[in-house]
Amino acid sequence: MKLYVGLGNPGKEYEGTRHNMGFWVLDKFADKAGVSFDRHDFKGSYAVVKNPVFSETIYLLKPETYMNLSGTSVRPFMDYFHLTPADIVVVSDDMALPEGAIRLRPNGSSGSHKGVQNIIDQLHTQEFKRVRVGIGEPPREGAVDFVLGKPKGESYDLLDEATTRAAEALRAIALDPNFSKVMSQYNTPKKEGKDHTTI
């Protein structure tokens, strides 16, 4: 089994904000997989992907604890389904990456991301995979408004493309046990042309 965790804040006012890139990515993955977040437990909503193209069941979890307490949803979910840190992939926004870039990492620090840090605190380890979606560096003044703001115009287009690519990366992770290979593929700029692969 695998668990994909998308980080964000629940509620209509946060839909489509830069801080909700994790939700955005999981929604796209779920849409292509033909599943919905119709199960509610473990302080979150989740979906189950059982598709013969994948060798194992994939759980998609969106914590509804608000960002800073994301780990309090992830930990009980993992405990109930007997998952280990090696089984999970956490998807989040990242201000340190250029807007529209994505980066995969096998482990590491939170990079000051409070949602990721809370997962580290709850699991007592940094040894879990990440998919990070770059939202760009906020202005010196109004960083909170930037992160919780909704991108428009070119920014929206860049992040829409990035979240699509991140969802494709999640599919690749499910298909290929060699995470380093997937990481090298998706940590490079995307070539011309769109991938319309369905799950």
SENUNU-674165 format. One line per field, with one value per residue (C-alpha): residue number from 0; x, y, z. Coordinates in nm, 3 decimals, padded with zeros to 5 digits. Layout:
num <- NUM	...
x <- X	...
y <- Y	...
z <- Z	...
END
This chain:
num <- 0	1	2	3	4	5	6	7	8	9	10	11	12	13	14	15	16	17	18	19	20	21	22	23	24	25	26	27	28	29	30	31	32	33	34	35	36	37	38	39	40	41	42	43	44	45	46	47	48	49	50	51	52	53	54	55	56	57	58	59	60	61	62	63	64	65	66	67	68	69	70	71	72	73	74	75	76	77	78	79	80	81	82	83	84	85	86	87	88	89	90	91	92	93	94	95	96	97	98	99	100	101	102	103	104	105	106	107	108	109	110	111	112	113	114	115	116	117	118	119	120	121	122	123	124	125	126	127	128	129	130	131	132	133	134	135	136	137	138	139	140	141	142	143	144	145	146	147	148	149	150	151	152	153	154	155	156	157	158	159	160	161	162	163	164	165	166	167	168	169	170	171	172	173	174	175	176	177	178	179	180	181	182	183	184	185	186	187	188	189	190	191	192	193	194	195	196	197	198
x <- 00.000	00.098	-00.029	-00.020	-00.076	-00.171	-00.120	-00.354	-00.619	-00.985	-01.271	-01.400	-01.194	-00.870	-00.961	-00.717	-00.470	-00.094	-00.074	-00.313	-00.095	-00.104	-00.485	-00.473	-00.234	-00.431	-00.756	-00.604	-00.469	-00.807	-00.990	-00.773	-00.809	-01.186	-01.218	-01.351	-01.273	-01.592	-01.448	-01.406	-01.200	-00.860	-00.924	-00.929	-01.098	-00.956	-00.999	-00.891	-00.738	-00.757	-00.652	-00.494	-00.234	-00.084	00.060	-00.088	-00.367	-00.305	-00.468	-00.510	-00.539	-00.622	-00.585	-00.859	-00.670	-00.538	-00.183	00.012	-00.141	-00.125	00.067	-00.219	-00.418	-00.133	-00.011	-00.340	-00.409	-00.071	-00.116	-00.457	-00.344	-00.003	00.193	00.555	00.725	00.866	00.508	00.413	00.462	00.381	00.282	00.316	00.380	00.731	00.833	01.199	01.124	01.049	00.683	00.569	00.870	00.833	01.092	01.090	01.297	01.350	01.368	01.507	01.411	01.083	01.242	01.040	00.711	00.495	00.273	00.571	00.736	00.431	00.441	00.810	00.727	00.445	00.639	00.971	01.152	01.236	01.257	00.956	00.928	00.817	00.676	00.712	00.536	00.712	00.499	00.785	00.928	00.668	00.722	00.895	00.573	00.255	00.402	00.096	-00.139	00.074	00.075	-00.296	-00.377	-00.523	-00.294	-00.430	-00.331	00.015	00.074	-00.239	-00.131	00.214	00.075	-00.198	00.068	00.291	00.014	-00.067	00.297	00.311	00.006	00.186	00.487	00.266	00.151	00.511	00.602	00.318	00.438	00.815	00.977	01.296	01.227	01.566	01.475	01.140	01.307	01.562	01.282	01.060	01.329	01.421	01.228	00.932	00.980	00.751	00.411	00.168	00.129	-00.236	-00.182	-00.474	-00.447
y <- 00.000	00.359	00.679	01.010	01.304	01.642	01.937	02.234	02.410	02.299	02.531	02.723	03.032	02.837	02.657	02.736	02.922	02.881	02.708	02.439	02.297	01.956	01.945	02.067	01.788	01.513	01.638	01.602	01.256	01.148	01.291	01.093	00.781	00.818	00.833	01.091	01.199	01.047	00.891	01.096	00.978	01.031	01.408	01.419	01.312	01.034	00.829	00.477	00.393	00.027	-00.001	-00.306	-00.081	-00.034	-00.323	-00.202	00.005	00.380	00.595	00.968	01.172	01.541	01.633	01.867	01.976	02.298	02.303	02.327	02.007	01.791	01.518	01.460	01.325	01.141	00.952	00.780	00.698	00.526	00.344	00.209	00.080	-00.037	00.193	00.297	00.626	00.446	00.401	00.769	01.063	01.414	01.681	02.047	02.400	02.543	02.910	02.821	02.690	02.907	02.943	02.644	02.421	02.083	01.886	01.534	01.445	01.110	01.270	01.574	01.863	02.052	02.358	02.566	02.428	02.393	02.120	01.904	01.980	01.860	01.531	01.496	01.567	01.312	01.039	01.116	01.084	01.279	00.960	01.000	01.107	01.454	01.619	01.997	02.250	02.585	02.893	03.143	03.376	03.606	03.981	04.102	04.259	04.054	03.703	03.554	03.723	03.590	03.231	03.235	03.424	03.277	03.293	03.462	03.502	03.372	03.260	03.047	02.893	02.808	02.645	02.464	02.308	02.233	02.056	01.850	01.749	01.669	01.442	01.269	01.224	01.053	00.813	00.741	00.675	00.422	00.245	00.245	00.129	00.313	00.653	00.789	00.724	00.901	01.186	01.240	01.247	01.499	01.721	01.840	02.098	01.955	01.919	02.077	01.915	01.793	01.444	01.344	01.008	00.889	00.674
z <- 00.000	-00.058	00.100	-00.086	00.149	00.003	00.236	00.251	00.455	00.449	00.365	00.064	00.148	00.099	-00.223	-00.501	-00.279	-00.314	00.023	-00.103	-00.377	-00.207	-00.226	-00.586	-00.690	-00.514	-00.666	-01.013	-00.936	-00.798	-01.100	-01.343	-01.128	-01.121	-00.742	-00.500	-00.145	-00.006	00.309	00.623	00.917	01.079	01.085	00.709	00.388	00.179	-00.136	-00.228	-00.566	-00.664	-01.024	-01.190	-01.353	-01.006	-00.808	-00.479	-00.329	-00.309	-00.042	-00.103	00.217	00.260	00.629	00.752	01.061	00.906	00.783	01.108	01.250	00.937	01.115	01.359	01.065	00.895	01.202	01.299	00.932	00.905	01.233	01.137	00.796	00.925	00.694	00.741	00.647	00.343	00.217	00.210	-00.025	00.101	-00.152	-00.053	-00.173	-00.151	-00.147	-00.207	-00.555	-00.858	-00.939	-01.143	-01.071	-00.904	-00.710	-00.575	-00.268	-00.093	00.255	00.436	00.659	00.642	00.484	00.733	00.597	00.907	00.766	00.671	01.006	01.197	01.005	01.093	01.458	01.464	01.285	01.458	01.127	00.811	00.606	00.380	00.018	-00.093	-00.403	-00.377	-00.597	-00.627	-00.563	-00.578	-00.318	-00.158	-00.127	00.188	00.304	00.294	00.281	00.450	00.204	-00.082	00.042	00.120	-00.198	-00.516	-00.821	-01.131	-01.492	-01.578	-01.218	-01.231	-01.562	-01.426	-01.112	-01.302	-01.524	-01.224	-01.034	-01.343	-01.371	-00.998	-01.037	-01.324	-01.095	-00.836	-01.105	-01.201	-00.836	-00.814	-01.128	-01.073	-00.746	-00.843	-00.685	-00.793	-01.156	-01.120	-00.935	-01.214	-01.470	-01.292	-01.141	-01.489	-01.691	-01.882	-02.256	-02.513	-02.543	-02.281	-02.143	-02.152	-01.985	-01.777	-01.469
END
